[in-house]
Amino acid sequence: MNAEMLQKMASGKGFIAALDQSGGSTPKALRLYGIEESEYSGDEQMFDLIHQMRTRIITSPSFNGDRIIGAILFEMTMDRQVEGMGTAEYLWTQKNVVPFLKVDKGLAEEADGVQVMKPMPGLDELLARALDHGVFGTKMRSVIKLANPMGIAAVVDQQFEIGRQILAAGLVPIIEPEVDIHSPEKQDAEILLKAAFDEALDSLEDGQQIMLKLTLPSTDDFYADLVADPRVLRVVALSGGYSRAEADALLRRNHGVVASFSRALTEGLSAQQSEPEFDATLDATIQSIYEASLT
């Protein structure tokens, strides 16, 4: 494991940029960026356009390791190049930003108030490729919609089981059991989730560390124990459908938690902007998320 990356992830100031929209969420991401579905045909063109958008973000002068400690990539982004280098290699060597890879294959149908992850055939091969590209860690997402103890246990068990496989491969897993911000039982679900973490963390071997990516909680500083736990390298927050202003405000109230925003990061960016306009918008966004991540 890269000691410099580990140090940056443990104590660096800033946040993680989530640039990992996959097949299902890409059309929406492009539409918000000002590219309608009528302007491209087929997945190949769609993925070319989203890579152009990500490249524009990553190569922007305002996108660097001074305020951004990490970036999460979609598999196809890792396999592509930015300015003649693999995307993950470019992030670390040119921008001093620690690269992560989204490894899940999407969500299963809802059962017991949750959506666990679909099976991940070929995960070991993907993890080996990630290591070859200089990737530091991974991310995988489940969704919790109701405060169902069986469902939440299933989510956490699955996340940690695969997390141990990722640790064994030499990567640091970001475990992301998102609690739906619109859940009528959000706070109760968070209480159950936190209790499930206490047990799951005990399943790690001595010296192993994971990261947690969590919905901003209904009670401020609710995850303070996890922030302080030596087995948790970092607790990061997803924006979860909140606007950037809302997400930033909630984040400020959760000390030691840093952002890992996706849609809130690209809010306001447009394919139609000139380079100076694009960079100024991105710079202001990065600054606002950075400042909210410092509390």
N, C-alpha and C positions, 0 to 999 in steps of 0.2 A: 504493500500500500504506500502511496506517495505521502511522505511525512509533511511536505509543504501544504498539500491539499488538506490533509487532516487538520493541521494547525489553523489554516484559514477557515475551515468549516467549524472548528471548535470555538474560535474566539474572534474571527473577523467581523468587522462592522459592516452591516449592509443586509441585503436580502437575496433570495433566490428567485430568479426569473423563470417562470414556467412557460416554455416554448414548445409544449408537447401535445398540442391539439392533434388528434388522430383522425382517421377516416370519417367517423361519425360527426365530429364537431368542426371539421375543416370548412364546409360550406358556410356555416354561420360566422366563423372567424373571418373568412374572406369577405362576406357580405358587410360585416362591421367595418372592414378595412376599405370598403368602397368598390368591391369587385362582385358583381352580380353573377348568379349561376348561368345566366344566358351568355356570359362572356367567355365561357370555356365549356369544353365537352369532354367527358370522361375523366377517370381518376388521374391519368397521367398528367394531363394539363392542370388539373386541380392541384396536384402535389407539386408541380413545377412552380405554380403561382404562390403557394404557401411557403415554399422554400425561398422564393425571391423576397417575400415579406420578412421571413426570419433572418435572411442574410442582410437585408436592409437594417433591421434592428441591431443585429450582432455587430455589424461593421460601422454603425453610427459612432461618432466620436464620444458621445455621452454614455455609451454602453461599455463599461470597463470595470475592473476589479476594485476601483476606489469605493464604489457604492454597491456593487453587485458581487456577492460572494460565490454564487453558483447559478447554473442554468440547467433546466431539465429539458432533454431532447426527446423527440419522437424517433423511433428506430430508423425511419427513412431519412431523417435529418442527420443522424449519426453517420449513415452510409454515404451521404452526399458531401460535397466540398464547399468551402467558403474561401474565396481568393486562393484557390489551388491547394488548400489543405483540408484534411478531414475536419468536419465541424467541431468535434470534441477537441482535437489537437489545436485547432485555431483558437478556441475559447481559452484554453489554458496558456498556450505559448504566446499568443498575441494580446490577450485581454486580461490575463490573470484571473479568470473566472473558472471555478471548479465545475466540470461537466458531470451531469447525471443522465440516466436513460430511463424512460418510461418502459416498463417491461410487461405490464398486464395486457390482456387481449380483450378488454372490455368487461361489461357486467352481465351476470346471469339474470334471469327473470326474478322479480321480487318474490321472496318467500319469508315468512316470519318477520315481516316488517323491514327486511334488509335486501340488498343485492350484493351477494358475494361475487368474487371474480370468476370469469370463465376459466376453464383449464388452460394451462400454458405449456403445450407440448413444445419441445425444443428449447426450453428455458436455459439449460446448461450450455447449449451451443451459442445462444444469444449472449449469455454472460461472458463466455470466452471471447467472443467478438468485441464486446464492450471493453474488456480488459486490454485487448490488442489496440483499441482506439484511445486508450488512456483515460477511460471513464472511471470516476471515483465511486459512484454509487448508483442506485436505482430508485425508481418510484413506482408504486402500484396502488390503485384506488379501488375501494369498496364504498358502498353508500348505505347509510342507516337512516331509515325513514320513520321508525316508530321505536318506542322504548320497550322492545321485546327482548327479554333476557336470553332466550334461546338464539334468536337471530344475531344479537350483538356478540354472544359467545362464539357463534359460527364465524362471524367476520374476523374477530380478533385471532381465533385459533388458526384460520386460514392464512391471515397476514403474517403471523409469526412463524408458522410452519414454512412458508415460502421464504420468509425473511432469513431463517436459519440456513436454508439452501443457498441464498445469496451471500450470506456471511462466509459460508464454507468455500465459496468461489473467490473470495478475496475482495468483495465489494461491500459497501455500506448501504443497507436498504432504508429508504424512506417509506415508512408504513403509513398509509393514508386511509383511515376509515372515516370518510366524510359524513358528518351529521347534516342532513338536509336542513337548510336555514328556514324552510317553510314548514317543517314538521310541527304538528300540534303538540308533540311530546318532546320537543328539542331538549329542554333542560333535564328531563328525566332520563332521556337517552344518554346525555353526557355523563350523568352520575353513574349509570351502568357501565358505560365505556371506560371511565376512569378506573372503576373497580376491576374490570377485566384486564386492564393494563398492568395493575399491580401483580396479578398472578402470572401474566404472560412474560413480564420482564424477568421473573424468577427462573424462566426456562432458558435464559441465555447463559452461555458459559462465562467463566471469569474473564474479564477484559474485553468481552464483546460489547459493541455499541451499535445502537440503531438510531435512526432519526424518526420523528413523528411529524406528520403533516395533518393538522386538525382544523376543523371549523372553529371560527372565533366563538368562544363560549358565552352562554347567557349570563354567567356570573364572572365578573372581572377576576383575573388571576386564578381562575379555577384550576389551571394546569401548572401552577407554580411548583408543586412537588415534582412533576415530571421535568420541568426546566432544570431543577436542581439535582435530578437523579444522575449519577455518574454513568449509568448505562445508556442514557439518552444523550447523544452527541449534540443534538439541537432540536428544539421544537419550533416548527414553522407553521404559518397559518395560511389557509386557502381563502380566496375572496368569496367563493361559494355563491355568486350571484349578487352580492352587495355591490353597489357602485364603489368606485375607488375612494370617494370621500367618506362613505360609510365605513368601508373596510379599514381605511387609515385611522378613523376615529376610534373604532373598536380595538384595533391593534395597539394603539397608544396606551390603552387601559390594561393591557396584558403584558406585564413586565418580563423581559427576557425572551419573549416570543418574537420572531422576525417573520416578515412576509414571504410567501411563495405564491405570488399572484400570477394569473394567466390573463383572463379577460380584462381585469383592472389595469394590467400593465399596458395592454394595447389600446385601451380606451382613448379615443381622440386621434389615433393615427389613421392616415388615409393614403391610398395609392396615388391620389390626385395631388398630394402636397409636394411642393418643391423640397429639395434636400434641406435647405435652411429651416423651412417650416416644420418638416418632419423631425429634424433633430431638436429643434426648440421645444416641440410638443413632448418628445420622448424625454428630453432632459428634465423638463418640469415634472413629468410623471415619475421619473426615477427619483428625483429629489424628494417628492412628497412621500413616496413609499419608503425611501431610505430613512427619512426623519421619523416616520411612524415606527420604524423597526429599531430605533435607538433606545426606546424607553425600557 
